[in-house]
Amino acid sequence: MPDYETFEIVESTIRPVLTDWEEINIGQTKLFQQLSSSSDSLDLQYIGNISRTILLKLSEIVYVHEKHKPENETILVTPDKFKNRLTSYIITELAGEKNKELRHLAEASIVSVEKSIDLANTVTHKTDVDRTFAEVCVIGNIGAISIIKLIHKQSRK
């Protein structure tokens, strides 16, 4: 058995998630270029802006109002409410007994997507943002894209 108390990640690589959506792929490339070329907090703030834009565009691609409309009619799903749109998309696409296990994971992924969007907003508006915030924002963004990509793939079966 491994000794998990001494376990550590020595080296890891974060890279874009190849999707069927060219606009999302291009956005991810820009996100990574910005991260690698950033030299000050102003550059790092832009990472939050790119991340928000990618998630907004992702919601425009996958969210279909007639299909993904939330049960609670007070939840706004206008184009600028991409957080709500992505959440409604996940809940709708993973409905039903056969998706029970995926839905449990999706409940956690909904939180992940929401937190990724919140972090992107924080990085965008934090005038003294440091590199750690920006890197975590990128990780969250890539995670959110991965989750949506997998659910989209599952829903087309």
PEPE-V906457 format. One record per pair of residues at least 4 apart in sequence whose ideal C-beta (glycine too) atoms are under 8 Angstrom apart, sorted by sequence separation. I is the first residue (numbers start at 0). J is the second residue. If there is no record, write none. Layout:
I:J
I:J
This chain:
2:6
20:24
21:25
22:26
23:27
24:28
25:29
26:30
27:31
28:32
29:33
30:34
31:35
32:36
33:37
38:42
39:43
40:44
41:45
42:46
43:47
44:48
45:49
46:50
47:51
48:52
49:53
50:54
51:55
52:56
53:57
54:58
55:59
56:60
57:61
58:62
63:67
64:68
76:80
80:84
81:85
82:86
83:87
84:88
85:89
86:90
87:91
88:92
89:93
90:94
94:98
95:99
98:102
99:103
100:104
101:105
102:106
103:107
104:108
105:109
106:110
107:111
108:112
109:113
110:114
111:115
112:116
113:117
114:118
115:119
116:120
117:121
118:122
119:123
120:124
121:125
128:132
129:133
130:134
131:135
132:136
133:137
134:138
135:139
136:140
137:141
138:142
139:143
140:144
141:145
142:146
143:147
144:148
145:149
146:150
147:151
148:152
149:153
150:154
151:155
152:156
1:6
18:23
37:42
62:67
69:74
75:80
93:98
128:133
18:24
36:42
37:43
61:67
78:84
122:128
17:24
69:76
76:83
121:128
125:132
37:45
68:76
75:83
76:84
93:101
94:102
15:24
33:42
37:46
67:76
74:83
93:102
122:132
16:27
76:87
121:132
122:133
15:27
33:45
34:46
64:76
93:105
15:28
33:46
74:87
62:76
69:83
118:132
122:136
15:30
90:105
121:136
15:31
30:46
33:49
89:105
14:31
67:84
69:86
118:135
119:136
69:87
118:136
30:49
59:78
68:87
89:108
90:109
29:49
30:50
58:78
67:87
89:109
119:139
67:88
69:90
115:136
118:139
119:140
59:81
62:84
26:49
30:53
55:78
58:81
62:85
86:109
89:112
55:79
57:81
61:85
67:91
115:139
62:87
66:91
67:92
114:139
115:140
26:52
27:53
55:81
58:84
62:88
86:112
26:53
54:81
58:85
61:88
85:112
86:113
115:142
116:143
54:82
57:85
111:139
115:143
23:53
26:56
58:88
82:112
54:85
82:113
85:116
111:142
112:143
111:143
23:56
22:56
23:57
82:116
112:146
81:116
111:146
112:147
20:57
23:60
22:60
108:146
20:60
105:146
105:150
101:150
101:153
98:153
89:146
93:150
54:112
85:143
89:147
92:150
88:147
92:151
93:153
54:115
89:150
92:153
54:116
85:147
88:150
92:154
50:115
51:116
54:119
50:118
51:119
50:119
51:120
47:118
48:119
47:119
50:122
51:123
47:120
50:123
47:121
47:122
48:123
46:122
47:123
47:124
44:122
47:125
43:122
44:123
44:124
44:125
47:128
44:126
44:128
40:125
43:128
40:126
43:129
47:133
50:136
54:140
57:143
61:147
40:127
43:130
46:133
50:137
53:140
57:144
40:128
40:129
43:132
47:136
50:139
54:143
43:133
46:136
50:140
57:147
61:151
46:137
53:144
37:130
37:133
34:133
34:134
34:137
31:137
30:137
30:140
27:140
27:141
27:144
23:144
13:137
13:138
16:141
15:141
18:144
14:141
13:141
16:144
16:145
19:148
18:148
16:148
19:151
